Amino acid sequence: MHTDLHPDHRRLMIVDDDRDLVDALCELISLCSDWTAIGAYGPSDAIAQASETAPDAILLDMEMEGVDGFATARHLDVASGQRHPALFALTGNDQLRDLASNDGRFTASILKPADLTGLLKLLDKVSPTH
Amino acid sequence: MGLSEFITRESGKIMSEFESFAKQQLPAAADMDVAALRDHARQVLDAIALDMRQPQSSFQQREKSLGKAPRAGSGESTPAEIHGGLRAAAGFDVNQTVAEYRALRASVIRLWMQSAPTLGRAEVIELTRFNEAMDEALAASILHFAAEAARMRNLFLGVLSHELRTPLSTIMASGESLLICAKAGKVMPEAAERTLRGARRIQSLLDDLLDYVRSGLGEGMRVTAGPDDMGQICVRVAGELRASHPGRTIDVQTAGDTSCVCDGQRVAQSISNLLGNALRHGARDAPVTVKVDGSSEDIINVSVHNSGSPIPDDTRETLFEPLVRGAGAVHGGYNLGLGLYVVREIASAHGGSVDVQSDDKTGTVFNVRLPRDGSAAAASAFPGMRMN
């Protein structure tokens, strides 16, 4: 899902290998915030889009088909160059949530299902990277 | 010849005796190759023979009989401990793990008696020491079996939680969107469709989970066979999945006489699992194809094909095994594998089978073969799978 990029809007990239979840979250974020939501359906899609669209924040599923979320986070950080977007870990596994919240790379770690109010509060705190 | 010396010298013979005994007695061992069965049993036996040769005071003997013997070296695992952990990972239940020690003990004593040893005081002491060492190894093995089983249960619950929470997230996010749009008088059919797909996904996970847990309780998979038509079953299931996956193409092709005797509901569940997998993991721009082949007299063959990246070689072997049986589980353990496990159990409950072919060129095909007359359906039950 590639929404038109609005120059004044900050960009949130949502990464999950479950397409329905990516589409649902993108739609919801677009409906109830002034963030521009960009969907990515897997790690390689996300890395390609990170360098293209320069997101301000990334919501990253930690358990995409056989790929370690921590490694993906590293690749995404590199792909984003000097911008260092705010990284939010998203996971259905509470142990993984705890691991990610102790990992300095992530701004916050969210257990699925993401609570809308909490997510919007977290996004409010993201400082523009440019 | 003393017993410990006998064990060391005749370990080859003891191992083959143990293997044939174990293969007869243990359903889970019947599927294991010789190397897998042999692996740690020999090391357990070597450690026992070594232990028997160590001098032992009567105090030490009393402590050991009370299970208070000091642990050998704190860091490294003993062969018995490794054995227990591996057996849990391989899907043995606790009875089967204990039975292996029974087989080992029986094999040693039978072969030793056949060698007609002079039975004096020294031999009785040695036999006692052998039994003590055996009991100690058994206790260590079971302790590690339990620890490994608990670890796997945790892993299983973690992956289950992940697999349920993802569709739940979709449902909640789509629900919020639907609410916002309803207030603005807008309609959002996509959000409604996503909600239904997510709910169906959760339902099918829970159905599979229930079957899996029942199988672990030894109730077996109950199938009630009756006259049915495999072609019609597949057409019906494909229709359900088309409705929940708009924009995707599912083709059903039938050939020959597709009438058969089977448990229509169970077979539909397994076709639905296969189709769901194909839609989730297959290329989105290519059709998923179901072929029902009734041209053979005795067998009905159903294949489900999807294009897209193939299943990696190393996961193909354990594809039909649930996670507890030890699929490589790192952070991205991903699939619980209950869906395919249930597919296999439904096939074998009908006296049939399922296999998979997957490569770059053709994509992935699952083949289910069921006997047309359903005669095997009543007699079958789950094989020895336990979730201890």
Interface residues (C-beta under 8 A of the other chain):
Chain A: D16 D18 R19 D20 L21 D23 A24 L25 E27 L28 L31 C32 M62 E63 M64 E65 G66 V67 D68 G69 F70 T91 G92 N93 D94 Q95 L96 L99 L111 K112 P113 A114 L116
Chain B: G158 V159 S161 H162 E163 L164 R165 T166 P167 L168 S169 T170 I171 M172 A173 S174 E176 S177 I180 C181 M188 E190 A191 R194 R197 G198 R284 P312 V330 H331 G332 G333 Y334
